[in-house]
Amino acid sequence: QVQLVESGGGLVQAGGSLRLACAASGRSFSDTNMAWYRQAPGKAREFVAISGYLDTTLYLNAVKGRFTVSRDNDTNTLYLQMNNLKPEDTAIYYCNDMEFWGQGTQVTVSS
């Protein structure tokens, strides 16, 4: 079955960096659009970034210039490099393959 397993979350000070990873298994990765979403406490889940299988990318305006989504089709892994983190980036970050969700990884940014 399809499995998406996120890792790399943690506690970081404002201005710091984290790199999230999503290990995918159970379906073809190289021809699948993959995305990152996040959900802050008391808020709806929101789109953060997408890595299209044709090497296209798209970002939430609030993270443009700070976050970079990438993928490794050899290891079936999706990444999200997050730089210059802000307290408002605090959320659970989820990986999505347009159908399934991972369990999420917590990112907490202290001011």
Number of C-alpha atoms within 10 A of each C-alpha: 5 13 16 22 17 23 18 16 18 14 14 18 14 17 14 14 17 18 16 21 22 26 18 23 15 9 13 11 21 17 11 14 17 26 26 25 19 22 19 17 9 6 9 9 15 14 17 22 24 25 23 18 15 10 10 10 16 15 18 13 9 11 17 12 11 13 20 19 23 20 20 12 14 8 12 16 20 25 23 24 15 20 17 15 23 20 15 13 20 20 21 18 28 26 30 22 20 10 7 10 18 19 15 22 21 19 22 21 19 16 11
